[in-house]
Structure formats: C-alpha cells, structure tokens
C-alpha cells in the first residue's frame, strides 16, 4: 500500500497516510486512459457546426450560359461548389459526437489516473483545506508552499464556497468534489491536491 505524507496549508509535514492499494496502487493502463480522455473530449463537443449545400444557397436558378458554342465549360448553376458563393460540397452538418464507456472501463481509468499521480509523486494530501473568507492570497500561499504553482486540481470533501471562489480567478487551478472528479482533469493537472477527508471519501466510494 502506498504511503504519502500529509501536509498542512503552510507546507509543513504533519503526518502520514496509507492509501488504498485498489485505487492508488493499481497498474497504470495507458490504453484505458486514452479511451477515457478521448471520450471526455468528444463529449465536450457541441456538434453545431454547419455549412450550406448547393441546395441551400440562395440564387443560382438560371443557367449561366447556353450549353454549347461558348467555348467555356458547361455550367448549370452559379451556386455549384466550384463557384464563388456556391454551396459547400461534403461540408460538416450538425451531429452528435457523444460516446460512452462501460462502468468497468471508467473505474479502471480512474484507478489508473490516480495511481499514475501517486507513482509520479504529484499527489499531495493536505490535512485540511479551508479559507475563513474569500481570499485568493490564502490559496496562492498554500499552492506556493506545496510546490504546486502551476496547474493544480484541488479536491474537496464538500462544497466550500470560500475555497471555491478563492480559487476561481487563479489561472490553471480547478476545484472539484471527490465524487465529481474525472480522468481528464486529473491527468491535465500538474499537481493533484486532495484533503485528508476527501481521500477517505474517495476510498469509501470507489474502492
């Protein structure tokens, strides 16, 4: 079972925690991680892109010139794809990009993502993450003390509006609840910061 140091918000070590082998000590399956990230990104697409075909562009009802005798190529409409202001051939139309994954694969991807963070030393357990008021300075000081001054994902056990709002305008910093984390956000963050209480809830829900 992996052991990780528990830090406080000032960056001082205050203890140690033993993490679940099932969640944080699993084998990292790169194929499953790729499938999970791909599915997440596809599901973010709106699929509202659209172009007009030659049948949808206005105009072009009259034949530009007679069929024979002009020396030019025969044309039937000024709205054919080869004409300026003509329709688009084989252009995109509204469609759904949604794709799914079965529960077993989703769970395996989450285990792989969390285990990869532990193996890389990018998982930081904090004794308690809290703010007494809306204070971006407090969160920035914590991130600097923990060595997480780049992209970071902060996982909380419950909604704390002071922490969430204090993180909102820090570039690259995201907050999430223990039950709303996803593989893409975990892998996209340089540091995965999770409170001790949230670790216990992660193990209870996902183990």
N, C-alpha and C positions, 0 to 999 in steps of 0.2 A: 504493500500500500504506500502511495507517495506521501511524504511528509512535506509540509510547506510552513514557512514562518508566518506568524500573524503579526501584522504591523499596526501601529496606530496612525492617526492622520498626520502626525508630525514626522513620520518615517522611522520611528523607533520600534525595535522588536519587542513585543510584549508576550510572546508565547509561540506555540507551535500547534499545528492541527494535522491530523491524519485524514487524508481524503479517501473517499470510496474508490476501490480498485475498479469497480464496474464502470463508473463514469469518468474518472480522471486517470485511470491507468490502462485504458483499452488500447488495442493495436490501432494505429492510425491507418485508415483505409482511404487512400487518395482517390480512388475511383468513386467511392460513395460521396466523398466531399465535393468532387467535381460535379456529380449529378445534383447534389443539393444546392450548390451555388448557382448552377445553370437554371434549375427550376425556379429558384428565388428571383433571379434577374428576369427570366421570361415572364413571370407573374407580375412584375412591376410594369410591364409594357401596356400602354393603353390600347394599342392597335387601332387608333383612329385615323391613321394616315390614309389619304385617298387622292386619286387622280381622275381626271375626266377622260373617258374613252372617246373615240371619234363619234360615237352615237350620242354623247352627252354634251359636246361642244356646240355652242350656238353658231349658226351660219352654215355656209357650205352647201346650200341646197341646189345651186345652179352649177352645171358643168363648166369649168373654167374656159375651155375652148373646144372646138369640134374634135372629133376622134382622129380624123385623118387629114393630111395635107398641110399641116403647120410646120412639120419638121421637128416638133417638140414631142416629148414623151406624152403618152396618153394619160389624161387625168380625169377623174370623175368627181372630185370634190376638193375644195381648198381646206378641208378640215381633216384630210388624211394625215397619218402620223409624220410623213416626211415634210409636210408643210409647216412653216412658221405659224403659230397659233392653232396648229392642228391638235388632234387628240393624242393621248399617250398610249402607245402600244404596250400591253402587258405590264402596266403600272400597278402599284400597290392599291389595294382596296381594304376597307375596314375588315378586320378579322380578330379573332381571339388567339392570344399566344399562351393561354393558360395550360399548364401541365401539372401533373400530380406525382406524388411519391407515396408508396405504401408506408404504413406506420413503422414497420420493422426497419426499413431503409432510413427513414427520418431519424429514428432513435439511434441507429448506428452512426449516422453522420454527425449527430450532436455529440455522441461519445467521442468520436474521432477528433472533432474540433476542440473540445475541452481538453482531451488528453494531449493534443498537439501543443496547446498553450502551456500545459504543465511541463511537458518534455523540453520546451524551448525556454523555460524559465520566465514566461511572460504572464503567468497568473499571479496576482497579488491579492492576498487575503488581508482585509482591514478589519480590525476589531469592531469598529462602529463608524459608519459614515453618516454624519449629521451636520446640519447648519442651524444655528439659533435664529437666523434671519436670512433674507435674500442677500447673499454675499458671494459674488464671483471671486473676490480676493481669497476667501477661505478655501474654495475648491482649487484655485490655481496654486495656492501654497501647498495643499495636500498633494497635488499631482507632481509638483517640483520635488517635494520631499520623497515621494515614492519613485522618482525617476521615470515618470510617465508624462513627460511634457509634449509628447506627440499625440497620435491618435489613440484614444482610450475609450473603452466601454465600461461604464460603471453599473454594476448590477445591485439592485436594492431588494430587500425582502418585502417591502410595501411602499406605496406611494408616499413620498416625502416632498411636498411642493417646494419647500425651501431648497432642497438639494437639486431637484429637477430644474427649477428656474435659475438657480445659481450656475448650472452647467450649460444652460441653453445658448448663451452667446459666446461660449469658448469654442473656437474652431477645432474641429476634429474630435470633440468629446460628445459622447452619447450616453444616455441613461436608459435602463431597461429594468423591468421586474424579472425575478427569477423564472417566472412562467411564460415570459414573452420573448426570451432570447431566441435568436436564430443563428444558423451556421454562418451565413454571410457576414453578419455583424461581428461575430466572434473572430472570424479569420481576418476581417478587414481592419480590426483594431490592433495596434502595436502592443498594447497592454490591456489585459482583462482584469479589471479591478472588481472584486466581489466582497461584500461584507460577510462577516462570520455567520450571521444569522441567515443570509441568503444561501450560503454553502449548505447549511443544514436542510434548508427547504429544497434546494436542488437535489440533494441526495434522497430526500423523502419522496419527491415527486417522480424523479427519473430513474432511480436505482431499481 
